[in-house]
Amino acid sequence: MLAIGIVVLGFIAWWEAARIEGARATVAHGWGAGLAAGILVSIGLTAIWWVMLLLTRHQQGQRQKAVVILGLILTVSLIVCGRGTLPSASTTGGPYVITTGIEIAEITYVATFSAYFAVLSAWAGIRLFRQGRRPQDSRGRQDPA
């Protein structure tokens, strides 16, 4: 199941990156600025996430609240950005053309986080696979052997 998630996230990242490259010819002004904005917002939100985790590392209740709030913000923003840049399903209109830097920023944001989560999922899968080989004690901790 984890492998399917990794493949899907990797495909989304690849598809969005291809759309960004294809839009280079259709965005008159702001392609580079949109690309930079999408990457910077992704990095900024990731930095906020890590700072909140570090600040609440000894406060379990606060940490859970921070993770839930930031998780909701991230999920909603990815859905909004992803949905906002999908090609139209209308058969009467012409092809979907990306024309503004803000659309590039949204697509870059989605591509960056899709790649980020694909890598994190692969890393978590490898860790789980390695931990699955060692026996656990009655409290769920790994045997030091």
WOGI-V277527 format. One record per residue. RES is the residue in three letters. PHI is phi in whole degrees, -180 to 180 (none if undefined). Layout:
RES PHI
RES PHI
This chain:
MET none
LEU -63
ALA -63
ILE -64
GLY -61
ILE -64
VAL -65
VAL -63
LEU -64
GLY -63
PHE -65
ILE -61
ALA -61
TRP -65
TRP -63
GLU -66
ALA -63
ALA -65
ARG -67
ILE -63
GLU -64
GLY -66
ALA -78
ARG -59
ALA -83
THR -103
VAL -95
ALA -68
HIS -137
GLY 100
TRP -63
GLY -66
ALA -66
GLY -65
LEU -62
ALA -63
ALA -63
GLY -63
ILE -68
LEU -65
VAL -65
SER -62
ILE -66
GLY -62
LEU -67
THR -65
ALA -64
ILE -61
TRP -58
TRP -67
VAL -64
MET -63
LEU -65
LEU -69
LEU -69
THR -109
ARG -64
HIS -105
GLN -122
GLN -58
GLY -64
GLN -66
ARG -64
GLN -63
LYS -63
ALA -63
VAL -65
VAL -65
ILE -64
LEU -68
GLY -64
LEU -65
ILE -60
LEU -64
THR -63
VAL -64
SER -66
LEU -66
ILE -66
VAL -63
CYS -67
GLY -66
ARG -70
GLY -69
THR -113
LEU -70
PRO -62
SER -67
ALA -89
SER -69
THR -89
THR -86
GLY -86
GLY -81
PRO -68
TYR -76
VAL -124
ILE -84
THR -125
THR -124
GLY -66
ILE -68
GLU -66
ILE -64
ALA -62
GLU -64
ILE -65
THR -64
TYR -59
VAL -65
ALA -64
THR -64
PHE -71
SER -64
ALA -65
TYR -59
PHE -72
ALA -64
VAL -66
LEU -62
SER -66
ALA -64
TRP -62
ALA -64
GLY -62
ILE -64
ARG -63
LEU -64
PHE -63
ARG -68
GLN -71
GLY -66
ARG -82
ARG -96
PRO -71
GLN -108
ASP -82
SER -67
ARG -95
GLY 89
ARG -90
GLN -73
ASP -66
PRO -70
ALA -61
